[in-house]
Amino acid sequence: MSNSKNKPAKNMEVRNQVKDSKFYGSIFSVKDSKFYGSIFSVENREEAEKRISEIKNKYQDATHNVSAFRVESSKLEQEPIEYFDDDGEPSGSSGPPILEAIKGENLINTVIIVTRYFGGTKLGIGGLIRAYGDTARLAIDEAGIETLNEFYQIKVKTSFDKIGIVLGQLEAFEADIKNTEYTNQGAAVKAIISIDTKDKLQNILQEKTAADYDLKVIKSVFK
């Protein structure tokens, strides 16, 4: 049975200003504090780190640019990579609430940066946790959520005379064929398939190729 995860439906920046007023159901009060939430859907850690750098450069005049991301691991059966940076705020007061907002919506391949302009009044640890967490959740709400389904990225090796059979069966199962490599030993095909079809594909290849194949799952991907 396939799993599903979520990602932001779109990339965007949202603005959340609190000035001499109660914020989100009387959670806390703050004077002139501004929190800017930026949310992006990314493919990997490198892209997440690039987005963080872009926002930091864009808002260099900000007091803090706190970030967190959660992305797929490149290794099969490994938990998602999770990261946060408090960027000068008290330890654990800002980055973790953003990461928890991401995890709370079961988001994957997502990075959120909350930019803070200090308004002159310290919020305390509890106030910071609420401010950063709520701004992250606001960014998620504004961007919307898109559900992703789980697929397997696979590699199928076979002999030269059976590669046509393998390619034909992958096409029959509506696989997303990425590339085909040829070596002195035979050929190898990389493709993405629905996880629900993996066992059926193996059974047919076992029969059609007279067991002249080797199928390995490289990793899970969500799309």
PyMOL commands that set and color helices and strands:
alter all, ss='L'
color gray80, all
select helices_A, chain A and resi 45-58+95-104+124-143+160-172+195-208
alter helices_A, ss='H'
color red, helices_A
select strands_A, chain A and resi 4-8+12-18+21-23+28-30+33-41+64-71+81-85+110-117+145-158+176-183+186-194+213-222
alter strands_A, ss='S'
color yellow, strands_A
deselect
rebuild
show_as cartoon
